[in-house]
Amino acid sequence: MMIPLKAFIRREEGIGTVEIVIIIAVLVGIALIFRDAIINFAVELMRSIFGNENIINDINSSGIRDNNPVN
């Protein structure tokens, strides 16, 4: 009984896939937690690059947050 169990534990098929899925889940979670900060950073970056208020008004971060509330 112990020999098949040890053999099962030593097989590592699919471990890489599980690791990738866990990493993606953590990154998505972090993105959701810091959503407002990420949006504000992107808006400030575009403001410093383009300097055009029309672009900034199109990306209004408060509008994005109001239209897509986090439950």
Chimera marker file (.cmm) of the C-alpha trace (Angstrom):
<marker_set name="trace">
<marker id="1" x="0.000" y="0.000" z="0.000" r="1" g="1" b="0" radius="0.5"/>
<marker id="2" x="2.812" y="2.453" z="0.822" r="1" g="1" b="0" radius="0.5"/>
<marker id="3" x="4.708" y="1.869" z="-2.425" r="1" g="1" b="0" radius="0.5"/>
<marker id="4" x="1.845" y="2.998" z="-4.729" r="1" g="1" b="0" radius="0.5"/>
<marker id="5" x="1.180" y="5.970" z="-2.445" r="1" g="1" b="0" radius="0.5"/>
<marker id="6" x="4.828" y="7.077" z="-2.583" r="1" g="1" b="0" radius="0.5"/>
<marker id="7" x="4.858" y="6.660" z="-6.355" r="1" g="1" b="0" radius="0.5"/>
<marker id="8" x="1.695" y="8.775" z="-6.629" r="1" g="1" b="0" radius="0.5"/>
<marker id="9" x="3.187" y="11.534" z="-4.490" r="1" g="1" b="0" radius="0.5"/>
<marker id="10" x="6.447" y="11.592" z="-6.479" r="1" g="1" b="0" radius="0.5"/>
<marker id="11" x="4.704" y="12.107" z="-9.813" r="1" g="1" b="0" radius="0.5"/>
<marker id="12" x="4.790" y="15.771" z="-10.668" r="1" g="1" b="0" radius="0.5"/>
<marker id="13" x="2.588" y="15.863" z="-13.752" r="1" g="1" b="0" radius="0.5"/>
<marker id="14" x="0.621" y="19.072" z="-13.865" r="1" g="1" b="0" radius="0.5"/>
<marker id="15" x="2.447" y="20.743" z="-10.997" r="1" g="1" b="0" radius="0.5"/>
<marker id="16" x="3.687" y="23.492" z="-13.333" r="1" g="1" b="0" radius="0.5"/>
<marker id="17" x="0.141" y="24.203" z="-14.478" r="1" g="1" b="0" radius="0.5"/>
<marker id="18" x="-1.087" y="24.464" z="-10.900" r="1" g="1" b="0" radius="0.5"/>
<marker id="19" x="1.730" y="26.869" z="-10.058" r="1" g="1" b="0" radius="0.5"/>
<marker id="20" x="0.861" y="29.101" z="-13.013" r="1" g="1" b="0" radius="0.5"/>
<marker id="21" x="-2.840" y="29.116" z="-12.065" r="1" g="1" b="0" radius="0.5"/>
<marker id="22" x="-1.994" y="30.076" z="-8.480" r="1" g="1" b="0" radius="0.5"/>
<marker id="23" x="0.318" y="32.878" z="-9.639" r="1" g="1" b="0" radius="0.5"/>
<marker id="24" x="-2.361" y="34.248" z="-11.979" r="1" g="1" b="0" radius="0.5"/>
<marker id="25" x="-4.978" y="34.087" z="-9.212" r="1" g="1" b="0" radius="0.5"/>
<marker id="26" x="-2.704" y="36.018" z="-6.847" r="1" g="1" b="0" radius="0.5"/>
<marker id="27" x="-1.975" y="38.674" z="-9.490" r="1" g="1" b="0" radius="0.5"/>
<marker id="28" x="-5.680" y="39.111" z="-10.258" r="1" g="1" b="0" radius="0.5"/>
<marker id="29" x="-6.414" y="39.423" z="-6.537" r="1" g="1" b="0" radius="0.5"/>
<marker id="30" x="-3.736" y="42.078" z="-6.110" r="1" g="1" b="0" radius="0.5"/>
<marker id="31" x="-5.059" y="43.958" z="-9.144" r="1" g="1" b="0" radius="0.5"/>
<marker id="32" x="-8.572" y="43.948" z="-7.680" r="1" g="1" b="0" radius="0.5"/>
<marker id="33" x="-7.376" y="45.106" z="-4.274" r="1" g="1" b="0" radius="0.5"/>
<marker id="34" x="-5.305" y="47.972" z="-5.696" r="1" g="1" b="0" radius="0.5"/>
<marker id="35" x="-7.673" y="48.766" z="-8.564" r="1" g="1" b="0" radius="0.5"/>
<marker id="36" x="-8.107" y="52.462" z="-7.758" r="1" g="1" b="0" radius="0.5"/>
<marker id="37" x="-4.391" y="53.016" z="-7.257" r="1" g="1" b="0" radius="0.5"/>
<marker id="38" x="-3.594" y="51.321" z="-10.575" r="1" g="1" b="0" radius="0.5"/>
<marker id="39" x="-6.189" y="53.427" z="-12.424" r="1" g="1" b="0" radius="0.5"/>
<marker id="40" x="-4.939" y="56.647" z="-10.825" r="1" g="1" b="0" radius="0.5"/>
<marker id="41" x="-1.349" y="55.730" z="-11.693" r="1" g="1" b="0" radius="0.5"/>
<marker id="42" x="-2.300" y="55.105" z="-15.333" r="1" g="1" b="0" radius="0.5"/>
<marker id="43" x="-4.206" y="58.403" z="-15.547" r="1" g="1" b="0" radius="0.5"/>
<marker id="44" x="-1.306" y="60.379" z="-14.057" r="1" g="1" b="0" radius="0.5"/>
<marker id="45" x="1.124" y="58.645" z="-16.397" r="1" g="1" b="0" radius="0.5"/>
<marker id="46" x="-1.006" y="59.539" z="-19.432" r="1" g="1" b="0" radius="0.5"/>
<marker id="47" x="-1.410" y="63.093" z="-18.163" r="1" g="1" b="0" radius="0.5"/>
<marker id="48" x="2.363" y="63.480" z="-17.913" r="1" g="1" b="0" radius="0.5"/>
<marker id="49" x="2.906" y="61.981" z="-21.377" r="1" g="1" b="0" radius="0.5"/>
<marker id="50" x="0.079" y="63.557" z="-23.375" r="1" g="1" b="0" radius="0.5"/>
<marker id="51" x="-0.852" y="66.598" z="-21.306" r="1" g="1" b="0" radius="0.5"/>
<marker id="52" x="-4.188" y="66.729" z="-23.133" r="1" g="1" b="0" radius="0.5"/>
<marker id="53" x="-7.212" y="67.062" z="-20.856" r="1" g="1" b="0" radius="0.5"/>
<marker id="54" x="-9.509" y="65.467" z="-23.457" r="1" g="1" b="0" radius="0.5"/>
<marker id="55" x="-7.705" y="62.166" z="-23.052" r="1" g="1" b="0" radius="0.5"/>
<marker id="56" x="-7.833" y="62.419" z="-19.274" r="1" g="1" b="0" radius="0.5"/>
<marker id="57" x="-11.561" y="63.167" z="-19.315" r="1" g="1" b="0" radius="0.5"/>
<marker id="58" x="-12.159" y="60.086" z="-21.470" r="1" g="1" b="0" radius="0.5"/>
<marker id="59" x="-10.472" y="57.921" z="-18.856" r="1" g="1" b="0" radius="0.5"/>
<marker id="60" x="-12.130" y="59.466" z="-15.810" r="1" g="1" b="0" radius="0.5"/>
<marker id="61" x="-11.111" y="57.030" z="-13.068" r="1" g="1" b="0" radius="0.5"/>
<marker id="62" x="-14.065" y="57.814" z="-10.823" r="1" g="1" b="0" radius="0.5"/>
<marker id="63" x="-16.415" y="56.936" z="-13.676" r="1" g="1" b="0" radius="0.5"/>
<marker id="64" x="-14.706" y="53.599" z="-14.149" r="1" g="1" b="0" radius="0.5"/>
<marker id="65" x="-15.046" y="52.851" z="-10.439" r="1" g="1" b="0" radius="0.5"/>
<marker id="66" x="-18.709" y="53.958" z="-10.293" r="1" g="1" b="0" radius="0.5"/>
<marker id="67" x="-19.720" y="51.928" z="-13.336" r="1" g="1" b="0" radius="0.5"/>
<marker id="68" x="-17.946" y="48.765" z="-12.163" r="1" g="1" b="0" radius="0.5"/>
<marker id="69" x="-18.353" y="48.455" z="-8.393" r="1" g="1" b="0" radius="0.5"/>
<marker id="70" x="-16.490" y="45.733" z="-6.555" r="1" g="1" b="0" radius="0.5"/>
<marker id="71" x="-18.900" y="43.539" z="-4.621" r="1" g="1" b="0" radius="0.5"/>
<link id1="1" id2="2" r="1" g="1" b="0" radius="0.2"/>
<link id1="2" id2="3" r="1" g="1" b="0" radius="0.2"/>
<link id1="3" id2="4" r="1" g="1" b="0" radius="0.2"/>
<link id1="4" id2="5" r="1" g="1" b="0" radius="0.2"/>
<link id1="5" id2="6" r="1" g="1" b="0" radius="0.2"/>
<link id1="6" id2="7" r="1" g="1" b="0" radius="0.2"/>
<link id1="7" id2="8" r="1" g="1" b="0" radius="0.2"/>
<link id1="8" id2="9" r="1" g="1" b="0" radius="0.2"/>
<link id1="9" id2="10" r="1" g="1" b="0" radius="0.2"/>
<link id1="10" id2="11" r="1" g="1" b="0" radius="0.2"/>
<link id1="11" id2="12" r="1" g="1" b="0" radius="0.2"/>
<link id1="12" id2="13" r="1" g="1" b="0" radius="0.2"/>
<link id1="13" id2="14" r="1" g="1" b="0" radius="0.2"/>
<link id1="14" id2="15" r="1" g="1" b="0" radius="0.2"/>
<link id1="15" id2="16" r="1" g="1" b="0" radius="0.2"/>
<link id1="16" id2="17" r="1" g="1" b="0" radius="0.2"/>
<link id1="17" id2="18" r="1" g="1" b="0" radius="0.2"/>
<link id1="18" id2="19" r="1" g="1" b="0" radius="0.2"/>
<link id1="19" id2="20" r="1" g="1" b="0" radius="0.2"/>
<link id1="20" id2="21" r="1" g="1" b="0" radius="0.2"/>
<link id1="21" id2="22" r="1" g="1" b="0" radius="0.2"/>
<link id1="22" id2="23" r="1" g="1" b="0" radius="0.2"/>
<link id1="23" id2="24" r="1" g="1" b="0" radius="0.2"/>
<link id1="24" id2="25" r="1" g="1" b="0" radius="0.2"/>
<link id1="25" id2="26" r="1" g="1" b="0" radius="0.2"/>
<link id1="26" id2="27" r="1" g="1" b="0" radius="0.2"/>
<link id1="27" id2="28" r="1" g="1" b="0" radius="0.2"/>
<link id1="28" id2="29" r="1" g="1" b="0" radius="0.2"/>
<link id1="29" id2="30" r="1" g="1" b="0" radius="0.2"/>
<link id1="30" id2="31" r="1" g="1" b="0" radius="0.2"/>
<link id1="31" id2="32" r="1" g="1" b="0" radius="0.2"/>
<link id1="32" id2="33" r="1" g="1" b="0" radius="0.2"/>
<link id1="33" id2="34" r="1" g="1" b="0" radius="0.2"/>
<link id1="34" id2="35" r="1" g="1" b="0" radius="0.2"/>
<link id1="35" id2="36" r="1" g="1" b="0" radius="0.2"/>
<link id1="36" id2="37" r="1" g="1" b="0" radius="0.2"/>
<link id1="37" id2="38" r="1" g="1" b="0" radius="0.2"/>
<link id1="38" id2="39" r="1" g="1" b="0" radius="0.2"/>
<link id1="39" id2="40" r="1" g="1" b="0" radius="0.2"/>
<link id1="40" id2="41" r="1" g="1" b="0" radius="0.2"/>
<link id1="41" id2="42" r="1" g="1" b="0" radius="0.2"/>
<link id1="42" id2="43" r="1" g="1" b="0" radius="0.2"/>
<link id1="43" id2="44" r="1" g="1" b="0" radius="0.2"/>
<link id1="44" id2="45" r="1" g="1" b="0" radius="0.2"/>
<link id1="45" id2="46" r="1" g="1" b="0" radius="0.2"/>
<link id1="46" id2="47" r="1" g="1" b="0" radius="0.2"/>
<link id1="47" id2="48" r="1" g="1" b="0" radius="0.2"/>
<link id1="48" id2="49" r="1" g="1" b="0" radius="0.2"/>
<link id1="49" id2="50" r="1" g="1" b="0" radius="0.2"/>
<link id1="50" id2="51" r="1" g="1" b="0" radius="0.2"/>
<link id1="51" id2="52" r="1" g="1" b="0" radius="0.2"/>
<link id1="52" id2="53" r="1" g="1" b="0" radius="0.2"/>
<link id1="53" id2="54" r="1" g="1" b="0" radius="0.2"/>
<link id1="54" id2="55" r="1" g="1" b="0" radius="0.2"/>
<link id1="55" id2="56" r="1" g="1" b="0" radius="0.2"/>
<link id1="56" id2="57" r="1" g="1" b="0" radius="0.2"/>
<link id1="57" id2="58" r="1" g="1" b="0" radius="0.2"/>
<link id1="58" id2="59" r="1" g="1" b="0" radius="0.2"/>
<link id1="59" id2="60" r="1" g="1" b="0" radius="0.2"/>
<link id1="60" id2="61" r="1" g="1" b="0" radius="0.2"/>
<link id1="61" id2="62" r="1" g="1" b="0" radius="0.2"/>
<link id1="62" id2="63" r="1" g="1" b="0" radius="0.2"/>
<link id1="63" id2="64" r="1" g="1" b="0" radius="0.2"/>
<link id1="64" id2="65" r="1" g="1" b="0" radius="0.2"/>
<link id1="65" id2="66" r="1" g="1" b="0" radius="0.2"/>
<link id1="66" id2="67" r="1" g="1" b="0" radius="0.2"/>
<link id1="67" id2="68" r="1" g="1" b="0" radius="0.2"/>
<link id1="68" id2="69" r="1" g="1" b="0" radius="0.2"/>
<link id1="69" id2="70" r="1" g="1" b="0" radius="0.2"/>
<link id1="70" id2="71" r="1" g="1" b="0" radius="0.2"/>
</marker_set>
